[in-house]
Amino acid sequence: MTAQILDGKATAAAIKTELTARVADLKTKGITPGLGTVLVGDDPGSQKYVAGKHRDCAQVGIASIQRELSATATQEEIEAVVRELNADDECTGYIVQLPLPKGIDENRVLELMDPDKDADGLHPMNLGRLVLGEPAPLPCTPYGIIRLLREHGVEIKGAEVVVVGRGVTIGRPMPLLLSRRSENATVTQCHTGTRDLAAHLRRADIVIAAAGVPHLIKPEDVKPGAAVLDVGVSRDENGKIVGDVHPGVAEVAGWLSPNPGGVGPMTRAQLLVNVVEAAERSAATS
Ligand SMILES: Nc1nc(=O)c2c([nH]1)NC[C@@H]1CN(c3ccc(C(=O)N[C@@H](CCC(=O)O)C(=O)O)cc3)C=[N+]21
């Protein structure tokens, strides 16, 4: 048996086509969505991700606003850029690329963002809205994963889902989304304190591997036919992506997200969705 591919690249392309029409419609109402990015430092990986986000924007007609600061930027300098984007009417949504350099208080920067311009859905106000079930921008990777599963007809309702990891961008918000009535999954969250990870994995209909540990998920721990999402992006000595999922899992799983080409493109597409939806919300209230 070989797993069917959860094709993030193709699904993201379809989402972008749909967004292109919505952006064109907003423009007829005099609104041009604009995505801002704040990049601090010169990490090649981060530069590449941010460049990809601006390429996506160009494809769907969203304006791009780029702010770059040196690796030695101070807390005050970063906060000044955040205040500037909060006030900039052309910037309808933005992200602060994480992680920020050591010594910078990341949470203080995130809390300073205008929650209505938070394209990542990571502002405390929006994480709170998610808990309360109020409309909010949804965290990009978790919601991208749900759309990827839906698009391929993988049943989420009633499924036993194991999320591995508890990071702020994926592991922590993922169970919040999956346990909403609209998804109705039963979720187990595993992390480094989990006593017997394999025992949990073997029961899972859906595994979401977001631990950042290369090849953590082994074929012998996956239930035959399960859907496995590989969210990890570690790199080997040649800079090649190594996921959290061992390649042998493809012989056991029913569905598998390739990496690259799976969750990454969905994350980027969902960021655009958040920008367009924020612009649509402001169009409705203006
Ligand atoms: N505030 C913030 N928001 C983020 O969303 C955020 C962040 N900070 N910091 C870093 C991580 C990482 N991330 C990725 C997005 C897309 C791909 C992606 O599209 N990857 C391609 C391949 C890229 C390659 O080959 O290197 C793929 O999976 O096919 C990867 C990683 C977003 N992040």
The ligand as a MOL file (V3000), in Angstrom:
LIG
                    3D

  0  0  0     0  0            999 V3000
M  V30 BEGIN CTAB
M  V30 COUNTS 33 36 0 0 0
M  V30 BEGIN ATOM
M  V30 1 N 5.0020 35.0860 11.9630 0
M  V30 2 C 5.3060 33.9800 11.3080 0
M  V30 3 N 4.3620 33.3740 10.5470 0
M  V30 4 C 4.6550 32.2250 9.8580 0
M  V30 5 O 3.7780 31.6830 9.1590 0
M  V30 6 C 5.9820 31.6940 9.9360 0
M  V30 7 C 6.9120 32.3760 10.7380 0
M  V30 8 N 6.5510 33.4920 11.4080 0
M  V30 9 N 8.1760 31.9180 10.8360 0
M  V30 10 C 8.6360 30.7810 10.1130 0
M  V30 11 C 7.5250 29.8150 9.7790 0
M  V30 12 C 7.8370 28.8870 8.6380 0
M  V30 13 N 6.7940 29.0980 7.6540 0
M  V30 14 C 6.7220 28.4750 6.4030 0
M  V30 15 C 5.8200 28.8610 5.4360 0
M  V30 16 C 5.8170 28.2840 4.1760 0
M  V30 17 C 6.7040 27.2930 3.8430 0
M  V30 18 C 6.7110 26.7170 2.4650 0
M  V30 19 O 5.9340 27.1210 1.6290 0
M  V30 20 N 7.5890 25.7530 2.1600 0
M  V30 21 C 7.6940 25.1190 0.8670 0
M  V30 22 C 9.1250 24.7770 0.5050 0
M  V30 23 C 10.1450 25.8190 0.8220 0
M  V30 24 C 11.5610 25.2670 0.6580 0
M  V30 25 O 11.8030 24.4240 -0.2110 0
M  V30 26 O 12.4070 25.7330 1.4290 0
M  V30 27 C 6.9300 23.7850 0.8670 0
M  V30 28 O 6.6850 23.2510 1.9430 0
M  V30 29 O 6.6230 23.3060 -0.2200 0
M  V30 30 C 7.6030 26.8730 4.8030 0
M  V30 31 C 7.6040 27.4600 6.0610 0
M  V30 32 C 5.9850 30.0950 8.0850 0
M  V30 33 N 6.3700 30.5550 9.2730 0 CHG=1
M  V30 END ATOM
M  V30 BEGIN BOND
M  V30 1 1 1 2
M  V30 2 2 2 3
M  V30 3 1 2 8
M  V30 4 1 3 4
M  V30 5 2 4 5
M  V30 6 1 4 6
M  V30 7 2 6 7
M  V30 8 1 6 33
M  V30 9 1 7 8
M  V30 10 1 7 9
M  V30 11 1 9 10
M  V30 12 1 10 11
M  V30 13 1 11 12
M  V30 14 1 11 33
M  V30 15 1 12 13
M  V30 16 1 13 14
M  V30 17 1 13 32
M  V30 18 1 14 15
M  V30 19 2 14 31
M  V30 20 2 15 16
M  V30 21 1 16 17
M  V30 22 1 17 18
M  V30 23 2 17 30
M  V30 24 2 18 19
M  V30 25 1 18 20
M  V30 26 1 20 21
M  V30 27 1 21 22
M  V30 28 1 21 27
M  V30 29 1 22 23
M  V30 30 1 23 24
M  V30 31 2 24 25
M  V30 32 1 24 26
M  V30 33 2 27 28
M  V30 34 1 27 29
M  V30 35 1 30 31
M  V30 36 2 32 33
M  V30 END BOND
M  V30 END CTAB
M  END
